[in-house]
Amino acid sequence: MCGIVGLFLKDKSLEPKLGEMLTAMLITMTDRGPDSAGIAIYGGESSGRTKMTVQSDTPDTAFAGLETVLSDAAGGSVSMTTKSTHAILDIPAGSTAKVRAALDNLNIRVMSRGDSLEIYKEVGLPKKVAAQFDLAAMSGTHGIGHTRMATESAVTTMGAHPFNTGDDQCLVHNGSLSNHNSLRRKLRREGIHIETENDTEVGAAYLTWQMQNGATLGEALTSSLDDLDGFFTFVVGTKDGFGVVRDPIACKPAVMAETDQYVAFGSEYRALVDLPGIENARVWEPEPATVYFWSHNDTPSATEKAA
């Protein structure tokens, strides 16, 4: 049992409040996942630059002098903003692979990469994690979050959700995948980078692999219904928006709400009750084996019913 939240903003005037709203939703789901918590925020893109979120259990020593080391590796200037155990690296576009290789040598963990994506996650109650990174003060266009009750792997920072396996793409999951070991081996052979033994990371990596091979997010989510065994509710974040899919049995709870200002997702309705205008929202339970997605660049909403 885990808790998932997601918020896609249509109304730009709400963007400064994205972190505040997501944090409140996340804390409401504490009893569904007290082991660890995490949140992905999309916003703050800069031309010619990209970002990496990194983590260390000893940030005072690990991050000391890091900008200089990574500037040499990237062949261009790297700047850093530290937030507790995490840091956001602002790096030249196209230098992600070089920077990642340097970070691996320094034993610094990569939480996310992309032009607009930042991920913050740690072990502990959602309220503690949110306060640790001052998530409520963050702004953005959309975001997703997760509270974890561990069943498939150890309670660690790297085992917490969201999982990022492709540029500006991440996933949170409630459920359990039964074929993740065989699929992990296949995806690694295909060159997809997978850090942990967590089944959810395999789900994220599968979608990355599909999209790298030309699938849209909707097509990748539809394919997951055939290729992933087990039970799952997925919420996926991309640079442009987010998508939702539940397996054909749909035994994990989910509820959505949509207004002229936003689209919201929660594992339970109580995660949504404090959102503005929720009393006038269209509220529904996502159907099994149906893909829902919203994009800032395409049509405002769409659904695809699997055959």
C-alpha positions in Angstrom: 0.0 0.0 0.0 1.4 3.3 -1.1 0.1 6.8 -1.7 0.3 8.7 -5.0 -0.6 12.3 -5.8 -0.3 14.4 -9.0 -1.2 17.9 -10.1 -1.2 19.3 -13.6 -1.9 23.1 -13.7 -3.9 24.7 -16.5 -4.0 28.1 -14.8 -0.6 29.8 -14.8 -1.6 31.9 -11.8 -1.4 28.7 -9.7 2.1 27.9 -10.6 3.7 29.7 -7.6 1.5 27.5 -5.4 2.3 24.1 -7.0 4.7 23.0 -4.3 2.3 24.1 -1.5 -0.6 22.2 -3.0 1.3 19.1 -3.8 2.9 19.1 -0.3 -0.5 19.2 1.4 -1.8 16.4 -0.8 1.3 14.3 -0.1 1.1 14.7 3.7 -2.5 13.6 3.6 -1.4 10.3 2.2 1.1 9.6 5.1 -0.7 6.6 6.5 -0.5 4.9 3.1 3.3 5.2 3.1 5.3 6.2 6.2 8.6 4.7 5.0 9.8 7.3 2.6 8.5 10.1 0.4 9.4 12.0 -2.7 8.2 14.6 -5.1 8.9 15.6 -8.7 8.5 19.2 -9.8 8.5 20.5 -13.4 9.5 24.1 -14.0 12.4 26.5 -14.4 13.7 25.6 -17.8 16.7 27.6 -19.2 17.8 27.8 -22.9 21.0 26.0 -23.6 21.1 24.5 -20.1 19.8 21.4 -18.5 19.6 20.1 -14.9 20.5 17.2 -12.7 19.3 16.5 -9.1 21.9 14.7 -7.0 22.0 13.3 -3.5 24.6 12.4 -0.9 24.3 11.2 2.7 27.3 13.4 3.5 26.6 16.6 1.5 29.0 18.9 3.4 32.0 16.9 2.2 30.6 15.4 -1.0 29.4 18.7 -2.5 32.5 20.7 -1.5 34.3 21.8 -4.7 31.8 19.9 -6.8 31.1 22.8 -9.2 34.8 23.0 -10.2 35.2 19.2 -10.7 32.0 19.0 -12.8 32.8 22.1 -14.9 36.0 20.4 -15.9 34.1 17.2 -16.8 31.4 19.1 -18.7 33.7 21.4 -20.6 31.6 24.4 -19.5 30.4 26.1 -16.4 28.4 24.2 -13.8 26.5 25.9 -11.0 24.9 24.3 -7.9 22.1 25.0 -5.5 22.2 22.9 -2.4 19.0 21.7 -0.5 19.8 19.5 2.5 21.1 16.2 1.1 20.3 17.1 -2.5 21.7 19.6 -4.9 20.5 20.9 -8.2 23.2 21.1 -10.8 22.8 23.6 -13.7 24.9 22.2 -16.5 25.5 22.9 -20.2 23.0 21.1 -22.5 24.4 18.0 -24.0 26.8 17.3 -21.1 24.6 14.9 -19.0 26.6 11.8 -19.8 30.0 13.4 -19.0 28.6 14.8 -15.7 27.0 11.5 -14.7 30.3 9.6 -15.3 32.1 12.1 -13.0 29.4 11.8 -10.3 29.6 8.0 -10.4 33.4 8.3 -9.7 32.5 10.5 -6.7 29.9 8.2 -5.3 27.2 10.9 -5.7 23.7 9.6 -6.6 21.7 11.0 -9.4 18.0 11.5 -8.6 16.9 13.1 -11.9 18.0 14.6 -15.1 16.2 16.9 -17.6 15.6 20.4 -18.7 12.8 21.1 -16.2 12.6 18.2 -13.8 13.8 18.2 -10.2 13.2 15.2 -7.8 13.6 15.3 -4.0 13.2 12.1 -2.0 14.4 10.7 1.3 13.5 8.1 3.9 11.0 9.4 6.5 7.5 10.7 6.9 6.2 12.9 4.1 5.9 15.9 6.5 9.6 15.5 7.4 10.7 15.1 3.8 8.6 18.1 2.7 10.1 20.3 5.4 13.6 19.1 4.7 13.5 20.4 1.2 11.0 23.3 1.7 8.9 21.7 -1.0 5.9 24.0 -0.3 7.9 27.0 -1.5 8.5 25.5 -5.0 6.7 26.6 -8.1 6.1 24.8 -11.4 3.7 23.7 -14.1 3.0 20.2 -12.8 4.3 17.6 -10.4 3.8 14.1 -8.9 4.5 12.7 -5.5 4.6 9.4 -3.6 4.5 8.0 0.0 6.0 4.5 0.2 5.2 1.5 2.2 8.0 -0.8 1.1 7.1 -4.4 -0.1 9.6 -5.2 -2.9 12.9 -3.7 -1.7 14.8 -2.0 1.1 13.8 1.3 2.6 16.5 3.6 1.2 16.7 6.9 -0.5 17.3 5.2 -3.9 14.3 2.9 -3.3 12.0 5.8 -2.8 9.8 7.2 -5.6 9.7 9.0 -8.0 12.0 7.1 -10.3 13.7 8.9 -13.2 15.1 6.8 -16.1 14.9 9.2 -19.0 15.3 12.9 -19.6 12.4 14.8 -17.9 10.5 11.5 -17.3 9.6 10.0 -14.0 7.1 7.5 -12.5 5.4 6.8 -9.2 3.6 3.4 -8.6 1.2 1.7 -6.3 1.3 -2.0 -6.7 3.7 -4.8 -7.5 5.3 -6.0 -10.7 5.9 -9.8 -10.9 8.1 -9.9 -14.1 10.5 -7.1 -13.1 13.6 -9.3 -12.8 13.4 -10.6 -16.4 12.4 -7.2 -17.8 15.3 -5.5 -15.9 17.8 -7.8 -17.6 16.2 -7.1 -21.0 16.2 -3.4 -20.6 19.8 -3.3 -19.4 20.8 -5.2 -22.5 19.0 -2.5 -24.5 21.2 0.1 -22.8 18.7 1.5 -20.3 20.3 2.6 -17.1 18.7 1.0 -14.0 20.1 1.7 -10.5 18.1 -0.4 -8.1 16.3 -3.7 -7.6 13.0 -1.9 -7.1 10.2 -3.1 -9.4 8.9 0.4 -9.9 12.2 1.6 -11.5 11.7 -1.2 -14.0 8.3 0.2 -14.9 9.8 3.6 -15.4 12.7 2.2 -17.5 10.2 0.3 -19.6 8.4 3.5 -20.5 11.7 5.2 -21.2 12.7 2.4 -23.6 9.3 2.6 -25.4 9.6 6.3 -25.9 13.2 6.2 -27.0 12.0 3.8 -29.7 9.4 6.3 -31.0 6.3 5.7 -28.9 4.3 8.5 -27.5 3.6 8.5 -23.7 0.1 7.3 -24.4 1.4 4.4 -26.6 4.0 3.4 -24.1 1.4 3.3 -21.3 -0.9 1.2 -23.5 1.9 -1.2 -24.2 2.6 -1.6 -20.5 -0.8 -3.2 -20.1 0.4 -6.2 -22.2 4.1 -6.3 -21.2 4.0 -5.7 -17.4 2.7 -8.5 -15.2 1.2 -7.7 -11.8 -1.0 -5.0 -10.5 -0.3 -1.3 -10.8 -1.5 2.2 -10.8 1.1 4.4 -12.6 1.3 8.2 -12.7 4.0 9.3 -15.1 5.5 12.8 -15.4 7.0 14.1 -18.6 8.4 17.5 -19.6 5.0 18.5 -21.1 2.5 16.9 -18.8 1.5 13.7 -17.1 -0.3 10.4 -17.7 -2.2 7.9 -15.6 -2.9 4.2 -16.2 -4.3 1.3 -14.0 -3.9 -2.4 -14.8 -6.9 -4.3 -16.1 -7.9 -5.5 -12.6 -7.5 -2.0 -11.0 -7.4 -3.3 -7.4 -5.4 -0.2 -6.3 -7.5 2.8 -5.4 -7.4 6.0 -7.5 -9.4 9.1 -8.0 -9.1 12.1 -10.3 -10.6 15.6 -10.4 -10.6 18.2 -13.2 -11.5 21.9 -13.3 -10.7 24.7 -15.6 -7.6 25.3 -13.4 -6.0 21.9 -12.9 -6.1 18.1 -13.2 -5.4 16.3 -9.9 -4.8 12.7 -9.0 -4.9 11.0 -5.6 -4.9 7.5 -4.2 -7.9 8.6 -2.2 -10.3 11.5 -2.4 -9.1 13.0 0.8 -5.8 14.0 -0.9 -7.9 16.4 -3.1 -10.3 17.9 -0.7 -8.3 21.2 0.0 -7.7 22.0 -3.7 -9.3 25.3 -4.9 -12.7 24.8 -6.4 -12.8 21.1 -5.7 -16.5 21.3 -4.9 -17.2 22.1 -8.5 -14.7 19.7 -10.1 -15.5 16.7 -12.2 -14.5 13.8 -10.0 -14.2 10.3 -11.3 -12.4 7.0 -10.8 -10.0 6.2 -13.6 -11.2 3.1 -15.5 -9.1 -0.1 -15.7 -6.8 -0.5 -18.7 -7.4 3.1 -19.8 -4.7 5.6 -20.4 -5.3 9.2 -19.4 -2.8 12.0 -20.3 -2.6 15.7 -20.3 -0.1 17.9 -22.1 0.7 21.6 -22.1 1.6 21.4 -25.8 -1.2 19.3 -27.2 -4.9 18.8 -26.5 -5.8 19.6 -22.8 -6.9 16.0 -22.1 -7.2 12.6 -23.8 -8.0 9.1 -23.0 -7.2 5.8 -24.8 -9.1 2.7 -24.0 -7.0 -0.5 -24.5 -8.4 -3.1 -26.8 
